Amino acid sequence: MRRFKSVRQAQQFLATHTPIHNHFQLRRHRLCASEYRAARDRAFALWREATGTALVG
C-alpha cells in the first residue's frame, strides 16, 4: 500500500499495470538472445501503436 492513498487506488493501478507488465515480462531464460530481442521489439512496437507514440532516436 506504499504511496497509495487507499486500497481502491492500489487495486485500480494494479488492474491496469498487470496486463502491461505481463506483455513486457518475457521468459528470458527460455529464449536465445535473438528471439528475446525480436519479441521485445514486437512488444514495444505494439505498445507504441496502442499509445500512439512515435519511435524517438
ABEGO torsion letter per residue (X at the ends): XBGBABAAAAAAAAAAAAAAAAAABBBAAABBAAAAAAAAAAAAAAAAAAAGBBBBX
